[in-house]
């Protein structure tokens, strides 16, 4: 192994440790980020790391943006701002990018770059929709009941959140074009499938994600405990939490995008 490779591995390790130190990641999240970064670098080199870095840094920034305004969502959301191994885009969304890196390392093919770009576009679109959509002046509309629901409710959409989702997907698509080259059709492909991933996340969140109710105060939440008591499941599937929804939607649109692109 050359000195250049060792320096890159060292950089990935330092970046992961630093993310844990400044509390962007929990310890297990830092370890998962190191493995993900290692696989993306093995498959796509420094350009792949830069693309993933754009996603991670913008996501982390937005998760802290106006955090005091978002504190009220603590009653609803299972996740917090510090990301552990399965929370918010480390394994849940970064896992597909790691899969693409491993695939391209073992069997090089341009289609793996498409998987990488779509997975990160989908993850970025979902994160931007969640972190910025919650700041919308109007409450979102549930795609299941078509009624206004509290901000931060899974399976709900707003105009502002959808616009933020599109912007997040477009950022990754354009960054991938700048780094790896390509044509406008390729960029449009990544952008549309990235946006589709965010919409798929909303559908899965509305119809399949587990929702619970506090037996003490009756608040609806994603948490397994509330008011220091176990919550009662009222809808969805028990194992389909927010992390599972993120991974399934991200992985699905990436594979569908790869399959459709191969058919063209």
Secondary structure, DSSP 8 states (H G I E B T S, - for coil): --HHHHHHHHHHHHHHHHHHHTTSB-HHHHHHHHHHHHHHHHHHHHHHHHHHHHHHHHHHHHHHTTHHHHGGGGGT-S--SSB-TTSTTSSTTHHHHHHHHHHHHHS--THHHHHHHHHHHHHHHHHHHHHHHTT-SS--EETTT-SB--TT-TTEE-HHHHHHHHHHHHHHHHHHHHHH---HHHHHHHHHHHHHHHHHHHHHHHHTB-EEE-TTT--EES-SEETTEE-EEEESBTT--HHHHHHHHHHHHHHHHHHHHHH-
